């Protein structure tokens, strides 16, 4: 339980919490998303929720609005235990959520989107009262200082405008508990200021606000109290005045992700394998510079949405490059994934089941998928060659499969990951981009993936490792780049690699935003 | 302009291409096809397209919900046969119509539950019900036409209040009802949401399954009503008469600019699509071109209009 001294800092400390979580847990196969989380939310407070990627913030929100139901623990609303099984239950309790993934319907207009499922109806005919709906919508938007024509279709709105409509939608529910998931991530300062003024008014009116943010400035400008999550557990709750950004970062890092892999060898670094200059894409990468040399594992870190995967996809040719250039082994590469693969780049994608494997095909088919053009230059498939090559890869990577004909779907996550790596190895790649390679695989398989990464590197391959697990970056990489909002926020050499430094760069750039 | 910086001004949506195409075809037909503009022929066009208009209205809802109903034609045959059989058995027209609507509604609910609750692909589901409905129609009739149904259906079909054929009156009423449903009810917004972002509807606490099943149920029930027009026109029931009518209905919706994704559609576009198909078929008839060639030309037309629409969309995106 939170020490009551913390609550004393709060103006309504004597009041009953509006909403209370008591020992809430939620487990998915292999993942403890929430582990005995307790939290009190008081009327008229802005409660900041902080945590690294995967700390359990999203799961907590989903439990609050009924997308997940908790395995154990209870939710208490104004002293009464309540059940939130579906979104409609949350709505009845007066809980509204501003989603980060937009919940707008493209071919409905702004007013229809704001009132979806709650459209005001005329008493007699039960038809939607459009005049009132638009008038109400205009009023909600005016409160946010927005001058939007409410007849505009959502499909005609930009990202920031969609976010503002999303906010208006949540506000229109006259919620008592308003949950905001990084509401300012995609809007301008002017719009954010308008939002903050609304938050001020809501707080004065006794609304409880749960606010997730990665911006330290907001955390301290808005927050009354702060709760930090790590590994699905609550680390601490405290008044905003009782802590500092560095103290918070200290609480967020230090995840326990099983046995941490320890890098064994650091061979001499070779030639430049990948050189990215002022890389810019339509997917949100803004002028990224980075270099990876042979015999080196370079980390690319940052929070989810910072643009790491987008860099990987652009280097691989999966997304078009709109500015800057990509040089692979000194050659300027343009065009699609096929071109990049022939230059020796292999991408081990974040989403291996969809982008890395054909789950219903055999181990052999998957292993050879990227090297068919090399093995069979004439275009005719020769089974003995395929069998031999597949066997070679299975042995080299120690893939645990009864035979090469087994469907990939039947194998464990770790073995599937090895097959994705093997696919590029068979194709003769020398630059490997790993995007979250350890997601969803068990601890033993994680070590194997890293051992494999080291083995590749020892043979002179270059590795770019994208990972949200800060410990992985710290323990495995020669050096690391940290991204924030589509840009490189900084580069950390081996002797400066620490979770604190990475997180500090990821959350507020250099150390300029820190108070004295 | 008094708009503040950052204001959002509504963009007028461009008219669907089909509006111009319908006008073009109407002018071309009246100039080039002898006998097209005569009063009796135009009445004929109206009467011939009434059934298509009936089917196309709920089909628009189905396609806007990112769905498809391939079973509509076969179901229409089945409903017609059921209606005719009951008339032969001596039941009154209202009871026969009720039975027809009930059969259509039941099939619609079945389609809807499979699509919405079991989340099976509409293409596969309705392909299955197409087979079931078509087979049932053949079994019930031994593959023969159902004749001797008495004068009730035919004399209803011959009604013409204010000199407008009753089939056209009913079809236009269907348009009006569908318009109100789609644009003035919560259900209508739900249809847009099912196609555009079903999660949003669920998160809003709205009865998404009920709306989704409702779309297919309406389709089925309307097929049941349409069966009366079909039987009245032919003065008999026939187990294979409506084969391919779902093709025309889907074609009309697509011609009208409704997309198969994201819940992007406009009901009046479908009406123009129906009109274009009606004009083309009638003009080709008058020119003595056989029915199979008419199907080919409608297919070609659909592809051309889709190309035109996607080209305009690209251009629209590049412009601002």
Interface residues (C-beta under 8 A of the other chain):
Chain A: X65 X67 X86 X87 X88 X91 X97 X99 X103 X104 X105 X106 X107 X108 X109 X110 X112 X113 X116 X117 X118 X119 X121 X126 X127 X128 X130 X146 X147 X148 X149 X151 X152 X153 X155 X156 X157 X161 X190 X191
Chain B: X3 X4 X6 X7 X8 X9 X10 X11 X13 X180 X184 X185 X186 X188 X189 X190 X192 X193 X195 X196 X197 X199 X200 X201 X202 X203 X204 X205 X206 X262 X263 X264 X265
